[in-house]
Amino acid sequence: MRCIMEFALNPLLPLSGFVVGTLVGLSGVGGGSLMTPLLVLLFGFKPATAVGTDLLYAAITKSGGSWVHHRHGNIEWTITGRLALGSVPAAALTLLILARLGVQGHGATGLISVVLGFALLLTALSLFFRQRLLDIAKRRSASADSLQGHVADLTVLVGAVLGVLVTISSVGAGALGVTALTFLYPQLATRRIVGSDIAHAVPLTLVAGLGHWWLGTVDVVLLVSLLIGSLPGIALGAHFAARVPEPALRGLLASVLLLVGGKLILA
């Protein structure tokens, strides 16, 4: 096992944080989709450690984004509350199951790798077909919606699914959450959907991250190393986001996620 000092002195970790942070700022794609597989495949961290550390990393970085969206009035707190009503208990239950399995054991490691791979594939598909999904959602908003009376219950259900997925893989709270909310609330402005999703990700990743800390799968030095690089990277990416062709960037990221997701599933 590598010693903690080696991580502290590894300049590639802050550099990776900076690269991922810049891509997140440019594209809006959740850091977990990029950071977790990077830690597993490139740096050789155990999947549980990569997931646990990335969850607290996400809780810290998304807190800032949530505050900005709140100040601009972009958060529908009713939607955020419904999501959390499903996700937080689901996250707690998933943590208990991981504890029973032995989170660093072979069974749990295999489960995390497979779920992470599928989550990356779903995220890639949501990026590839983003515009088509948005068009479908707009058509739904112009027609009668037979699910309208069940939107609140479905939102809680979506939260529960995200709670399980994020706790196991650290992926899903971003692109998948936004896609689901777009279909449930097609008349809501995109900025409010994104803001509500980011606000929901804070309690979810915090609860899941603290649970992983309890399970012993959070590397504090790794967390600090990633934050040192990613925070300026996010700021830089956000500054240049308007100058980068979004469809091309999303297509490139989706292709990478497809390859990485397939590798994790077939490994």
Secondary structure, 3 states (H helix, E strand, C coil): CCCHHHHHHCCHHHHHHHHHHHHHHHHCCCHHHHHHHHHHHCCCCCHHHHHHHHHHHHHHHHHHHHHHHHHCCCCCHHHHHHHHHHHHHHHHHHHHHHHHHCCCCHHHHHHHHHHHHHHHHHHHHHHHCHHHHHHHHHHHHCCCCCCHHHHHHHHHHHHHHHHHHHHHHCCCCCHHHHHHHHHHCCCCCHHHHHHHHHHHHHHHHHHHHHHHHHHCCCCHHHHHHHHHHHHHHHHHHHHHHHHCCHHHHHHHHHHHHHHHHHHHHHC
